């Protein structure tokens, strides 16, 4: 099987801008399977019609996506050969009612030391400016620190913490428009968000969260700002996807 690789220019873009869209597309068959699996999940748990923060707590089928060799090849290029999966999420954004995601850094939420994660964002439907595609601030990851986030528990938001407007220039935002099956990769420190879906078209996106095994997932973490009904970060399960545990301190459920 031919390995999928980022070009030198794409690797440089990830390092300099904090995100990249690889020359790779998830197969139509796998996209259909993901859609069916999400449908089963929502049938069992209607509260996840818009957003599910922890897919693997409810259906381990989604591991089939996370262990796709081509996706792992790409992640290893930016994180190194030893990687673990610690979470999968689904941002479904149904037509007309899909929630907005406020501007934030992923690392604000995650108990990982040292903080490091590459997120793979898979477009299950076409993701456009009309239905609430991902938006990013290129280069905002380069300070390698988590900026101040305010708590915002307003309705209609997928997440409840956001960067204050004085910390970035929203006019510099770039829209990450993807065709169904395309993916993007982004860094844990990158400023990003998305608008609500007011269109007539669904904007389903699945995320895979990988960390280098030189980092440790802190299962004793307690998040006092966690929204009711959301899975506690301390209960997330780790899966060693490639290589070995460089830290020697991670507690893996499975090793692939």
C-alpha positions, 0 to 999 in steps of 0.5 A: 500500500502506498503511503500518503505523504504531505509535501514539503510545502504542506509540512511547512504550511502546517508548521508556519500557519498551524493547519493544512489540507492534505492531498487525500480524500476519505472514500465514498464507502467510508463516508457512507459508513460514518454517516450510518454510524452517526445515524445509529448514534443519534437514534440511541442518543437524540441529544447528540443530533448537533454535537457529540464530544466523545464518540468512543464512549458510545460506539467503538465503531468509530475507531475504524476511521481513526485507524485508517492507514492513510490518516495515521501516515499524515498524523505521524508526519507532524507528530512523529512515529509514536502516536495515541488517539485520545478522542473522537468528536462529531460536529453535526450542525443540522440545517437551520439549527446547527450550533456555532463554535466560538473562537477558541484554542483546543488546548484550553480544554485538554489535560495533556502534558506537555500540550500537543495534539493534531486534530484531523477534521473530516468533512462528511458533507461539503463544508462551506461558508454557507453552512458554517465551515471551520475558520482559522487564524493562520499563525496564531499557534506560534506562541505555543501558549493557551491564551485567556478564554472567557466562559460563555454559556449562551445557548446555540454554542457547541463549546462554552469557552471563547477567546476574547475579541482583543486577542486576535484580528477576526479580519485575518480569518481563513475559511476552511472549505472542504468537499465531502471526504476531504480532511484538514489537520490543525494544531492544538494552539491554533485559534479557530471557530465556526458560524452557526449553520443557517443553510438548508444543508447539513454540515457534518464533520468528524474530528480525530484527536491524536497526541504524541506519546511523549505527552501524558493524558492527565486522567485525574483532571477535573474541569469545573466549567464542564457543561452538565451532560458532557463526558468528564475529560478524566474518563476519556480512553487512550488508544496507542495507534502507532509506535510505543509510549515514549512517556511510559506514563500513559494508560492505554485501553488498546494497542494497535 
